Amino acid sequence: MKFSQYLIVFFMGYFMYCLFEISTRGYTHWTMGITGGFILSVLYVLNSRNTVTLMKSCFFGSVFITLTEFFVGIFDNIIMHWKVWDYTDMPFNLMGQICLPFSCLWFILCVPVYFICRELRYSFTEKGFD
């Protein structure tokens, strides 16, 4: 895979996640865009493998997103005190950075991401980006 593919996928994840946050809570933070780009890039690589099924992709994707969210939350919210999000009022939360309801949401959102990544891979291959 070429660097240009990763760059395109990164910026898609950057903007898609920012739009998702703005549409659901009315605002976002610049670190969330970077996090979204990084996550979509990793999921793109994962979903480019022919052996990855939809359920495997959703499971590993939700675990990966939750772990990434935890570490970004530690940096953004605890170390930098930027207060980007706070899940302390959510059930089954860990330090207010991650929670079970959002991990379940990430699992569900990995369904369209799986198909988007597959379609992107196909488009890149057809257009000679591979």
N, CA, C and O atoms as CSV, one atom per row, in Angstrom:
chain,resi,resn,atom,element,x,y,z
A,1,MET,N,N,0.845,-1.174,0.000
A,1,MET,CA,C,0.000,0.000,0.000
A,1,MET,C,C,0.891,1.239,0.000
A,1,MET,O,O,1.947,1.273,0.631
A,2,LYS,N,N,0.442,2.227,-0.710
A,2,LYS,CA,C,1.231,3.436,-0.855
A,2,LYS,C,C,0.903,4.448,0.237
A,2,LYS,O,O,-0.165,4.417,0.849
A,3,PHE,N,N,1.857,5.342,0.456
A,3,PHE,CA,C,1.693,6.397,1.450
A,3,PHE,C,C,0.474,7.259,1.141
A,3,PHE,O,O,-0.219,7.709,2.054
A,4,SER,N,N,0.212,7.488,-0.140
A,4,SER,CA,C,-0.923,8.328,-0.525
A,4,SER,C,C,-2.246,7.722,-0.048
A,4,SER,O,O,-3.163,8.455,0.323
A,5,GLN,N,N,-2.350,6.399,-0.054
A,5,GLN,CA,C,-3.556,5.735,0.458
A,5,GLN,C,C,-3.748,6.046,1.937
A,5,GLN,O,O,-4.838,6.420,2.369
A,6,TYR,N,N,-2.680,5.888,2.702
A,6,TYR,CA,C,-2.770,6.141,4.134
A,6,TYR,C,C,-3.125,7.599,4.415
A,6,TYR,O,O,-3.894,7.890,5.331
A,7,LEU,N,N,-2.571,8.497,3.636
A,7,LEU,CA,C,-2.853,9.916,3.816
A,7,LEU,C,C,-4.329,10.220,3.553
A,7,LEU,O,O,-4.970,10.940,4.319
A,8,ILE,N,N,-4.853,9.671,2.473
A,8,ILE,CA,C,-6.270,9.863,2.140
A,8,ILE,C,C,-7.154,9.276,3.240
A,8,ILE,O,O,-8.108,9.914,3.686
A,9,VAL,N,N,-6.830,8.060,3.673
A,9,VAL,CA,C,-7.626,7.393,4.713
A,9,VAL,C,C,-7.529,8.167,6.027
A,9,VAL,O,O,-8.534,8.335,6.718
A,10,PHE,N,N,-6.334,8.638,6.379
A,10,PHE,CA,C,-6.168,9.404,7.604
A,10,PHE,C,C,-7.073,10.641,7.595
A,10,PHE,O,O,-7.794,10.891,8.561
A,11,PHE,N,N,-7.034,11.405,6.513
A,11,PHE,CA,C,-7.836,12.626,6.467
A,11,PHE,C,C,-9.336,12.333,6.400
A,11,PHE,O,O,-10.148,13.116,6.894
A,12,MET,N,N,-9.697,11.212,5.793
A,12,MET,CA,C,-11.109,10.811,5.829
A,12,MET,C,C,-11.538,10.555,7.270
A,12,MET,O,O,-12.590,11.028,7.702
A,13,GLY,N,N,-10.725,9.805,8.015
A,13,GLY,CA,C,-11.031,9.527,9.416
A,13,GLY,C,C,-11.040,10.794,10.245
A,13,GLY,O,O,-11.880,10.955,11.131
A,14,TYR,N,N,-10.112,11.695,9.964
A,14,TYR,CA,C,-10.034,12.971,10.672
A,14,TYR,C,C,-11.347,13.736,10.526
A,14,TYR,O,O,-11.966,14.126,11.516
A,15,PHE,N,N,-11.756,13.943,9.288
A,15,PHE,CA,C,-12.951,14.745,9.035
A,15,PHE,C,C,-14.247,14.011,9.385
A,15,PHE,O,O,-15.189,14.627,9.885
A,16,MET,N,N,-14.302,12.704,9.126
A,16,MET,CA,C,-15.520,11.959,9.461
A,16,MET,C,C,-15.776,11.957,10.966
A,16,MET,O,O,-16.914,12.115,11.407
A,17,TYR,N,N,-14.710,11.778,11.756
A,17,TYR,CA,C,-14.929,11.750,13.199
A,17,TYR,C,C,-15.276,13.131,13.731
A,17,TYR,O,O,-16.119,13.262,14.618
A,18,CYS,N,N,-14.637,14.155,13.201
A,18,CYS,CA,C,-14.996,15.528,13.621
A,18,CYS,C,C,-16.460,15.817,13.298
A,18,CYS,O,O,-17.182,16.377,14.123
A,19,LEU,N,N,-16.892,15.437,12.110
A,19,LEU,CA,C,-18.294,15.643,11.743
A,19,LEU,C,C,-19.235,14.834,12.633
A,19,LEU,O,O,-20.300,15.320,13.014
A,20,PHE,N,N,-18.849,13.615,12.960
A,20,PHE,CA,C,-19.649,12.775,13.852
A,20,PHE,C,C,-19.814,13.452,15.205
A,20,PHE,O,O,-20.924,13.534,15.731
A,21,GLU,N,N,-18.709,13.937,15.770
A,21,GLU,CA,C,-18.786,14.596,17.076
A,21,GLU,C,C,-19.592,15.888,17.020
A,21,GLU,O,O,-20.404,16.156,17.906
A,22,ILE,N,N,-19.373,16.674,15.998
A,22,ILE,CA,C,-20.111,17.938,15.885
A,22,ILE,C,C,-21.607,17.677,15.732
A,22,ILE,O,O,-22.432,18.393,16.299
A,23,SER,N,N,-21.947,16.650,14.964
A,23,SER,CA,C,-23.370,16.356,14.761
A,23,SER,C,C,-24.032,15.745,15.988
A,23,SER,O,O,-25.242,15.885,16.162
A,24,THR,N,N,-23.258,15.063,16.854
A,24,THR,CA,C,-23.860,14.414,18.017
A,24,THR,C,C,-23.775,15.240,19.297
A,24,THR,O,O,-24.672,15.162,20.137
A,25,ARG,N,N,-22.712,16.030,19.459
A,25,ARG,CA,C,-22.613,16.807,20.698
A,25,ARG,C,C,-22.375,18.301,20.494
A,25,ARG,O,O,-22.292,19.064,21.456
A,26,GLY,N,N,-22.265,18.707,19.230
A,26,GLY,CA,C,-22.199,20.132,18.923
A,26,GLY,C,C,-20.818,20.737,18.834
A,26,GLY,O,O,-20.687,21.895,18.435
A,27,TYR,N,N,-19.789,20.004,19.187
A,27,TYR,CA,C,-18.418,20.515,19.121
A,27,TYR,C,C,-17.435,19.348,19.078
A,27,TYR,O,O,-17.816,18.196,19.283
A,28,THR,N,N,-16.184,19.653,18.813
A,28,THR,CA,C,-15.129,18.653,18.828
A,28,THR,C,C,-13.848,19.322,19.296
A,28,THR,O,O,-13.837,20.517,19.593
A,29,HIS,N,N,-12.789,18.568,19.362
A,29,HIS,CA,C,-11.472,19.051,19.762
A,29,HIS,C,C,-10.480,18.576,18.715
A,29,HIS,O,O,-10.646,17.498,18.144
A,30,TRP,N,N,-9.455,19.366,18.462
A,30,TRP,CA,C,-8.512,19.007,17.397
A,30,TRP,C,C,-7.862,17.639,17.618
A,30,TRP,O,O,-7.529,16.955,16.651
A,31,THR,N,N,-7.679,17.233,18.871
A,31,THR,CA,C,-7.075,15.918,19.119
A,31,THR,C,C,-8.004,14.780,18.706
A,31,THR,O,O,-7.544,13.677,18.412
A,32,MET,N,N,-9.304,15.044,18.684
A,32,MET,CA,C,-10.245,14.017,18.263
A,32,MET,C,C,-10.130,13.764,16.762
A,32,MET,O,O,-10.306,12.632,16.313
A,33,GLY,N,N,-9.841,14.789,15.993
A,33,GLY,CA,C,-9.619,14.608,14.565
A,33,GLY,C,C,-8.403,13.739,14.299
A,33,GLY,O,O,-8.450,12.825,13.475
A,34,ILE,N,N,-7.313,14.027,15.000
A,34,ILE,CA,C,-6.093,13.230,14.845
A,34,ILE,C,C,-6.342,11.794,15.273
A,34,ILE,O,O,-5.894,10.854,14.616
A,35,THR,N,N,-7.058,11.633,16.377
A,35,THR,CA,C,-7.388,10.288,16.864
A,35,THR,C,C,-8.253,9.547,15.846
A,35,THR,O,O,-8.013,8.372,15.569
A,36,GLY,N,N,-9.257,10.225,15.290
A,36,GLY,CA,C,-10.115,9.603,14.276
A,36,GLY,C,C,-9.337,9.199,13.033
A,36,GLY,O,O,-9.585,8.137,12.462
A,37,GLY,N,N,-8.408,10.028,12.615
A,37,GLY,CA,C,-7.578,9.694,11.457
A,37,GLY,C,C,-6.687,8.497,11.723
A,37,GLY,O,O,-6.551,7.610,10.880
A,38,PHE,N,N,-6.083,8.479,12.899
A,38,PHE,CA,C,-5.232,7.352,13.279
A,38,PHE,C,C,-6.036,6.057,13.341
A,38,PHE,O,O,-5.602,5.024,12.832
A,39,ILE,N,N,-7.207,6.119,13.967
A,39,ILE,CA,C,-8.031,4.916,14.121
A,39,ILE,C,C,-8.489,4.397,12.762
A,39,ILE,O,O,-8.408,3.195,12.508
A,40,LEU,N,N,-8.968,5.275,11.887
A,40,LEU,CA,C,-9.418,4.795,10.577
A,40,LEU,C,C,-8.249,4.212,9.785
A,40,LEU,O,O,-8.436,3.240,9.053
A,41,SER,N,N,-7.068,4.772,9.910
A,41,SER,CA,C,-5.897,4.227,9.215
A,41,SER,C,C,-5.595,2.805,9.675
A,41,SER,O,O,-5.309,1.933,8.854
A,42,VAL,N,N,-5.656,2.570,10.981
A,42,VAL,CA,C,-5.403,1.228,11.507
A,42,VAL,C,C,-6.516,0.275,11.081
A,42,VAL,O,O,-6.244,-0.857,10.680
A,43,LEU,N,N,-7.763,0.725,11.167
A,43,LEU,CA,C,-8.878,-0.129,10.749
A,43,LEU,C,C,-8.828,-0.416,9.250
A,43,LEU,O,O,-9.238,-1.490,8.812
A,44,TYR,N,N,-8.334,0.523,8.472
A,44,TYR,CA,C,-8.176,0.302,7.036
A,44,TYR,C,C,-7.209,-0.853,6.773
A,44,TYR,O,O,-7.479,-1.729,5.951
A,45,VAL,N,N,-6.091,-0.841,7.477
A,45,VAL,CA,C,-5.113,-1.930,7.321
A,45,VAL,C,C,-5.732,-3.249,7.761
A,45,VAL,O,O,-5.591,-4.260,7.073
A,46,LEU,N,N,-6.417,-3.246,8.901
A,46,LEU,CA,C,-7.071,-4.458,9.405
A,46,LEU,C,C,-8.096,-4.982,8.407
A,46,LEU,O,O,-8.124,-6.175,8.105
A,47,ASN,N,N,-8.933,-4.092,7.900
A,47,ASN,CA,C,-10.021,-4.507,7.013
A,47,ASN,C,C,-9.579,-4.780,5.582
A,47,ASN,O,O,-10.374,-5.250,4.767
A,48,SER,N,N,-8.329,-4.493,5.272
A,48,SER,CA,C,-7.811,-4.806,3.938
A,48,SER,C,C,-7.444,-6.280,3.814
A,48,SER,O,O,-7.220,-6.776,2.710
A,49,ARG,N,N,-7.384,-6.962,4.918
A,49,ARG,CA,C,-7.046,-8.390,4.898
A,49,ARG,C,C,-8.292,-9.202,4.549
A,49,ARG,O,O,-9.365,-8.972,5.106
A,50,ASN,N,N,-8.148,-10.124,3.652
A,50,ASN,CA,C,-9.284,-10.936,3.219
A,50,ASN,C,C,-9.774,-11.898,4.293
A,50,ASN,O,O,-10.913,-12.363,4.237
A,51,THR,N,N,-8.928,-12.198,5.268
A,51,THR,CA,C,-9.306,-13.160,6.304
A,51,THR,C,C,-10.137,-12.532,7.431
A,51,THR,O,O,-10.644,-13.247,8.296
A,52,VAL,N,N,-10.279,-11.200,7.426
A,52,VAL,CA,C,-11.012,-10.526,8.496
A,52,VAL,C,C,-12.503,-10.504,8.157
A,52,VAL,O,O,-12.926,-9.945,7.145
A,53,THR,N,N,-13.276,-11.126,9.030
A,53,THR,CA,C,-14.734,-11.122,8.855
A,53,THR,C,C,-15.308,-9.849,9.484
A,53,THR,O,O,-14.614,-9.133,10.206
A,54,LEU,N,N,-16.553,-9.588,9.207
A,54,LEU,CA,C,-17.222,-8.424,9.768
A,54,LEU,C,C,-17.210,-8.468,11.294
A,54,LEU,O,O,-16.903,-7.463,11.934
A,55,MET,N,N,-17.534,-9.600,11.879
A,55,MET,CA,C,-17.587,-9.707,13.338
A,55,MET,C,C,-16.202,-9.541,13.963
A,55,MET,O,O,-16.070,-8.884,14.995
A,56,LYS,N,N,-15.179,-10.123,13.360
A,56,LYS,CA,C,-13.815,-9.936,13.868
A,56,LYS,C,C,-13.418,-8.477,13.789
A,56,LYS,O,O,-12.818,-7.937,14.719
A,57,SER,N,N,-13.749,-7.846,12.694
A,57,SER,CA,C,-13.426,-6.434,12.505
A,57,SER,C,C,-14.103,-5.572,13.561
A,57,SER,O,O,-13.477,-4.679,14.132
A,58,CYS,N,N,-15.359,-5.831,13.817
A,58,CYS,CA,C,-16.098,-5.048,14.819
A,58,CYS,C,C,-15.539,-5.276,16.215
A,58,CYS,O,O,-15.401,-4.330,16.990
A,59,PHE,N,N,-15.217,-6.527,16.540
A,59,PHE,CA,C,-14.674,-6.829,17.862
A,59,PHE,C,C,-13.314,-6.161,18.057
A,59,PHE,O,O,-13.112,-5.413,19.013
A,60,PHE,N,N,-12.376,-6.440,17.134
A,60,PHE,CA,C,-11.041,-5.858,17.273
A,60,PHE,C,C,-11.081,-4.344,17.136
A,60,PHE,O,O,-10.328,-3.640,17.809
A,61,GLY,N,N,-11.947,-3.843,16.277
A,61,GLY,CA,C,-12.087,-2.398,16.112
A,61,GLY,C,C,-12.563,-1.729,17.375
A,61,GLY,O,O,-12.013,-0.703,17.778
A,62,SER,N,N,-13.583,-2.294,18.015
A,62,SER,CA,C,-14.106,-1.672,19.238
A,62,SER,C,C,-13.091,-1.740,20.371
A,62,SER,O,O,-12.987,-0.802,21.161
A,63,VAL,N,N,-12.345,-2.828,20.461
A,63,VAL,CA,C,-11.296,-2.936,21.489
A,63,VAL,C,C,-10.195,-1.916,21.206
A,63,VAL,O,O,-9.740,-1.221,22.115
A,64,PHE,N,N,-9.770,-1.827,19.951
A,64,PHE,CA,C,-8.715,-0.885,19.584
A,64,PHE,C,C,-9.161,0.564,19.819
A,64,PHE,O,O,-8.401,1.365,20.363
A,65,ILE,N,N,-10.374,0.896,19.415
A,65,ILE,CA,C,-10.881,2.255,19.606
A,65,ILE,C,C,-10.977,2.581,21.097
A,65,ILE,O,O,-10.602,3.675,21.518
A,66,THR,N,N,-11.472,1.643,21.888
A,66,THR,CA,C,-11.599,1.869,23.324
A,66,THR,C,C,-10.230,2.083,23.968
A,66,THR,O,O,-10.070,2.987,24.787
A,67,LEU,N,N,-9.246,1.265,23.608
A,67,LEU,CA,C,-7.899,1.439,24.155
A,67,LEU,C,C,-7.295,2.774,23.726
A,67,LEU,O,O,-6.672,3.467,24.530
A,68,THR,N,N,-7.483,3.130,22.460
A,68,THR,CA,C,-6.975,4.413,21.972
A,68,THR,C,C,-7.657,5.557,22.712
A,68,THR,O,O,-7.006,6.519,23.119
A,69,GLU,N,N,-8.975,5.447,22.884
A,69,GLU,CA,C,-9.730,6.470,23.599
A,69,GLU,C,C,-9.216,6.609,25.040
A,69,GLU,O,O,-9.134,7.719,25.564
A,70,PHE,N,N,-8.878,5.508,25.662
A,70,PHE,CA,C,-8.375,5.547,27.030
A,70,PHE,C,C,-7.060,6.323,27.099
A,70,PHE,O,O,-6.905,7.215,27.933
A,71,PHE,N,N,-6.120,5.985,26.228
A,71,PHE,CA,C,-4.809,6.634,26.276
A,71,PHE,C,C,-4.875,8.101,25.845
A,71,PHE,O,O,-4.185,8.944,26.418
A,72,VAL,N,N,-5.692,8.407,24.849
A,72,VAL,CA,C,-5.880,9.808,24.456
A,72,VAL,C,C,-6.571,10.561,25.587
A,72,VAL,O,O,-6.241,11.715,25.857
A,73,GLY,N,N,-7.524,9.917,26.245
A,73,GLY,CA,C,-8.205,10.536,27.372
A,73,GLY,C,C,-7.260,10.827,28.529
A,73,GLY,O,O,-7.351,11.883,29.156
A,74,ILE,N,N,-6.357,9.901,28.814
A,74,ILE,CA,C,-5.363,10.132,29.863
A,74,ILE,C,C,-4.552,11.384,29.527
A,74,ILE,O,O,-4.326,12.233,30.388
A,75,PHE,N,N,-4.119,11.491,28.275
A,75,PHE,CA,C,-3.329,12.654,27.862
A,75,PHE,C,C,-4.169,13.930,27.864
A,75,PHE,O,O,-3.814,14.915,28.513
A,76,ASP,N,N,-5.284,13.905,27.133
A,76,ASP,CA,C,-6.105,15.113,26.968
A,76,ASP,C,C,-6.738,15.584,28.274
A,76,ASP,O,O,-6.676,16.765,28.613
A,77,ASN,N,N,-7.336,14.667,28.991
A,77,ASN,CA,C,-8.176,15.041,30.122
A,77,ASN,C,C,-7.455,15.055,31.467
A,77,ASN,O,O,-7.742,15.898,32.318
A,78,ILE,N,N,-6.529,14.131,31.660
A,78,ILE,CA,C,-5.872,14.041,32.963
A,78,ILE,C,C,-4.541,14.794,32.974
A,78,ILE,O,O,-4.284,15.577,33.888
A,79,ILE,N,N,-3.703,14.568,31.975
A,79,ILE,CA,C,-2.403,15.235,31.956
A,79,ILE,C,C,-2.534,16.696,31.548
A,79,ILE,O,O,-2.022,17.581,32.234
A,80,MET,N,N,-3.225,16.956,30.422
A,80,MET,CA,C,-3.322,18.323,29.904
A,80,MET,C,C,-4.490,19.119,30.497
A,80,MET,O,O,-4.528,20.341,30.356
A,81,HIS,N,N,-5.430,18.459,31.148
A,81,HIS,CA,C,-6.609,19.116,31.749
A,81,HIS,C,C,-7.443,19.883,30.719
A,81,HIS,O,O,-7.976,20.950,31.022
A,82,TRP,N,N,-7.554,19.341,29.506
A,82,TRP,CA,C,-8.324,19.998,28.451
A,82,TRP,C,C,-9.824,19.716,28.564
A,82,TRP,O,O,-10.634,20.407,27.946
A,83,LYS,N,N,-10.190,18.718,29.342
A,83,LYS,CA,C,-11.597,18.370,29.564
A,83,LYS,C,C,-12.352,18.166,28.241
A,83,LYS,O,O,-13.403,18.762,28.007
A,84,VAL,N,N,-11.793,17.321,27.401
A,84,VAL,CA,C,-12.399,17.041,26.095
A,84,VAL,C,C,-13.664,16.209,26.271
A,84,VAL,O,O,-14.650,16.443,25.572
A,85,TRP,N,N,-13.660,15.242,27.188
A,85,TRP,CA,C,-14.860,14.473,27.518
A,85,TRP,C,C,-14.741,13.958,28.947
A,85,TRP,O,O,-13.663,13.963,29.540
A,86,ASP,N,N,-15.864,13.519,29.478
A,86,ASP,CA,C,-15.906,13.004,30.840
A,86,ASP,C,C,-17.034,11.979,30.926
A,86,ASP,O,O,-18.209,12.325,30.812
A,87,TYR,N,N,-16.670,10.734,31.124
A,87,TYR,CA,C,-17.649,9.652,31.212
A,87,TYR,C,C,-17.939,9.242,32.656
A,87,TYR,O,O,-18.474,8.157,32.885
A,88,THR,N,N,-17.600,10.076,33.624
A,88,THR,CA,C,-17.795,9.669,35.022
A,88,THR,C,C,-19.249,9.398,35.367
A,88,THR,O,O,-19.528,8.647,36.302
A,89,ASP,N,N,-20.180,9.991,34.636
A,89,ASP,CA,C,-21.602,9.740,34.888
A,89,ASP,C,C,-22.136,8.533,34.124
A,89,ASP,O,O,-23.294,8.152,34.295
A,90,MET,N,N,-21.308,7.938,33.290
A,90,MET,CA,C,-21.726,6.785,32.490
A,90,MET,C,C,-21.506,5.499,33.286
A,90,MET,O,O,-20.582,5.424,34.096
A,91,PRO,N,N,-22.351,4.484,33.061
A,91,PRO,CA,C,-22.147,3.207,33.763
A,91,PRO,C,C,-20.897,2.487,33.246
A,91,PRO,O,O,-20.517,2.602,32.081
A,92,PHE,N,N,-20.287,1.751,34.153
A,92,PHE,CA,C,-19.123,0.928,33.833
A,92,PHE,C,C,-18.008,1.748,33.178
A,92,PHE,O,O,-17.469,1.360,32.141
A,93,ASN,N,N,-17.667,2.889,33.797
A,93,ASN,CA,C,-16.587,3.713,33.255
A,93,ASN,C,C,-15.288,3.420,33.992
A,93,ASN,O,O,-15.294,2.942,35.127
A,94,LEU,N,N,-14.187,3.713,33.333
A,94,LEU,CA,C,-12.866,3.567,33.915
A,94,LEU,C,C,-12.210,4.936,33.928
A,94,LEU,O,O,-11.832,5.464,32.882
A,95,MET,N,N,-12.078,5.501,35.104
A,95,MET,CA,C,-11.445,6.806,35.309
A,95,MET,C,C,-12.133,7.923,34.519
A,95,MET,O,O,-11.539,8.980,34.305
A,96,GLY,N,N,-13.359,7.707,34.091
A,96,GLY,CA,C,-14.090,8.712,33.328
A,96,GLY,C,C,-13.620,8.850,31.892
A,96,GLY,O,O,-14.064,9.752,31.182
A,97,GLN,N,N,-12.718,7.960,31.449
A,97,GLN,CA,C,-12.129,8.076,30.111
A,97,GLN,C,C,-12.767,7.136,29.095
A,97,GLN,O,O,-12.889,7.478,27.919
A,98,ILE,N,N,-13.169,5.970,29.540
A,98,ILE,CA,C,-13.850,5.001,28.679
A,98,ILE,C,C,-15.029,4.432,29.453
A,98,ILE,O,O,-15.065,4.488,30.682
A,99,CYS,N,N,-15.987,3.887,28.724
A,99,CYS,CA,C,-17.134,3.259,29.385
A,99,CYS,C,C,-17.723,2.203,28.447
A,99,CYS,O,O,-17.532,2.241,27.231
A,100,LEU,N,N,-18.430,1.280,29.044
A,100,LEU,CA,C,-19.018,0.177,28.291
A,100,LEU,C,C,-20.018,0.634,27.227
A,100,LEU,O,O,-19.975,0.117,26.110
A,101,PRO,N,N,-20.920,1.583,27.524
A,101,PRO,CA,C,-21.853,1.998,26.460
A,101,PRO,C,C,-21.153,2.527,25.203
A,101,PRO,O,O,-21.598,2.245,24.090
A,102,PHE,N,N,-20.075,3.282,25.363
A,102,PHE,CA,C,-19.379,3.786,24.186
A,102,PHE,C,C,-18.574,2.689,23.493
A,102,PHE,O,O,-18.426,2.716,22.271
A,103,SER,N,N,-18.061,1.739,24.241
A,103,SER,CA,C,-17.390,0.595,23.604
A,103,SER,C,C,-18.378,-0.173,22.730
A,103,SER,O,O,-18.025,-0.641,21.648
A,104,CYS,N,N,-19.611,-0.298,23.202
A,104,CYS,CA,C,-20.656,-0.950,22.394
A,104,CYS,C,C,-20.986,-0.113,21.159
A,104,CYS,O,O,-21.207,-0.655,20.076
A,105,LEU,N,N,-21.019,1.207,21.327
A,105,LEU,CA,C,-21.245,2.089,20.181
A,105,LEU,C,C,-20.128,1.937,19.159
A,105,LEU,O,O,-20.395,1.909,17.958
A,106,TRP,N,N,-18.885,1.838,19.611
A,106,TRP,CA,C,-17.761,1.673,18.673
A,106,TRP,C,C,-17.917,0.359,17.906
A,106,TRP,O,O,-17.608,0.296,16.716
A,107,PHE,N,N,-18.394,-0.683,18.578
A,107,PHE,CA,C,-18.630,-1.962,17.901
A,107,PHE,C,C,-19.621,-1.771,16.756
A,107,PHE,O,O,-19.388,-2.248,15.646
A,108,ILE,N,N,-20.714,-1.082,17.020
A,108,ILE,CA,C,-21.748,-0.857,16.003
A,108,ILE,C,C,-21.223,0.022,14.870
A,108,ILE,O,O,-21.496,-0.244,13.699
A,109,LEU,N,N,-20.472,1.064,15.214
A,109,LEU,CA,C,-19.935,1.955,14.181
A,109,LEU,C,C,-18.859,1.283,13.323
A,109,LEU,O,O,-18.559,1.745,12.222
A,110,CYS,N,N,-18.289,0.205,13.823
A,110,CYS,CA,C,-17.303,-0.530,13.027
A,110,CYS,C,C,-17.950,-1.282,11.862
A,110,CYS,O,O,-17.255,-1.689,10.931
A,111,VAL,N,N,-19.266,-1.468,11.902
A,111,VAL,CA,C,-19.952,-2.136,10.778
A,111,VAL,C,C,-19.826,-1.303,9.504
A,111,VAL,O,O,-19.317,-1.817,8.507
A,112,PRO,N,N,-20.266,-0.036,9.486
A,112,PRO,CA,C,-20.083,0.732,8.248
A,112,PRO,C,C,-18.612,0.976,7.921
A,112,PRO,O,O,-18.244,1.052,6.749
A,113,VAL,N,N,-17.774,1.099,8.939
A,113,VAL,CA,C,-16.340,1.313,8.698
A,113,VAL,C,C,-15.751,0.123,7.950
A,113,VAL,O,O,-14.910,0.301,7.068
A,114,TYR,N,N,-16.178,-1.074,8.291
A,114,TYR,CA,C,-15.711,-2.281,7.607
A,114,TYR,C,C,-15.976,-2.176,6.102
A,114,TYR,O,O,-15.089,-2.435,5.288
A,115,PHE,N,N,-17.183,-1.800,5.750
A,115,PHE,CA,C,-17.548,-1.715,4.331
A,115,PHE,C,C,-16.904,-0.517,3.649
A,115,PHE,O,O,-16.545,-0.595,2.474
A,116,ILE,N,N,-16.755,0.580,4.363
A,116,ILE,CA,C,-16.067,1.750,3.802
A,116,ILE,C,C,-14.616,1.404,3.492
A,116,ILE,O,O,-14.110,1.750,2.424
A,117,CYS,N,N,-13.951,0.732,4.406
A,117,CYS,CA,C,-12.556,0.345,4.194
A,117,CYS,C,C,-12.414,-0.622,3.024
A,117,CYS,O,O,-11.487,-0.504,2.223
A,118,ARG,N,N,-13.321,-1.564,2.931
A,118,ARG,CA,C,-13.284,-2.515,1.809
A,118,ARG,C,C,-13.482,-1.792,0.476
A,118,ARG,O,O,-12.792,-2.073,-0.504
A,119,GLU,N,N,-14.432,-0.858,0.456
A,119,GLU,CA,C,-14.705,-0.101,-0.767
A,119,GLU,C,C,-13.525,0.803,-1.128
A,119,GLU,O,O,-13.180,0.933,-2.302
A,120,LEU,N,N,-12.923,1.412,-0.146
A,120,LEU,CA,C,-11.735,2.244,-0.397
A,120,LEU,C,C,-10.606,1.403,-0.983
A,120,LEU,O,O,-9.959,1.802,-1.951
A,121,ARG,N,N,-10.380,0.253,-0.394
A,121,ARG,CA,C,-9.317,-0.641,-0.887
A,121,ARG,C,C,-9.580,-1.020,-2.342
A,121,ARG,O,O,-8.669,-1.012,-3.170
A,122,TYR,N,N,-10.819,-1.347,-2.639
A,122,TYR,CA,C,-11.192,-1.692,-4.013
A,122,TYR,C,C,-10.973,-0.494,-4.937
A,122,TYR,O,O,-10.434,-0.650,-6.033
A,123,SER,N,N,-11.383,0.691,-4.505
A,123,SER,CA,C,-11.233,1.896,-5.322
A,123,SER,C,C,-9.763,2.216,-5.563
A,123,SER,O,O,-9.378,2.570,-6.678
A,124,PHE,N,N,-8.947,2.096,-4.532
A,124,PHE,CA,C,-7.510,2.350,-4.692
A,124,PHE,C,C,-6.879,1.360,-5.663
A,124,PHE,O,O,-6.028,1.736,-6.468
A,125,THR,N,N,-7.289,0.105,-5.593
A,125,THR,CA,C,-6.749,-0.928,-6.474
A,125,THR,C,C,-7.164,-0.651,-7.927
A,125,THR,O,O,-6.348,-0.768,-8.841
A,126,GLU,N,N,-8.423,-0.288,-8.132
A,126,GLU,CA,C,-8.939,0.000,-9.470
A,126,GLU,C,C,-8.299,1.236,-10.088
A,126,GLU,O,O,-8.126,1.301,-11.305
A,127,LYS,N,N,-7.944,2.218,-9.262
A,127,LYS,CA,C,-7.397,3.473,-9.768
A,127,LYS,C,C,-5.868,3.462,-9.820
A,127,LYS,O,O,-5.250,4.468,-10.166
A,128,GLY,N,N,-5.267,2.336,-9.480
A,128,GLY,CA,C,-3.815,2.211,-9.580
A,128,GLY,C,C,-3.047,2.746,-8.388
A,128,GLY,O,O,-1.845,2.987,-8.494
A,129,PHE,N,N,-3.716,2.939,-7.246
A,129,PHE,CA,C,-3.017,3.408,-6.047
A,129,PHE,C,C,-2.303,2.272,-5.334
A,129,PHE,O,O,-1.523,2.523,-4.416
A,130,ASP,N,N,-2.547,1.044,-5.728
A,130,ASP,CA,C,-2.003,-0.090,-5.018
A,130,ASP,C,C,-0.588,-0.392,-5.442
A,130,ASP,O,O,0.023,-1.331,-4.931
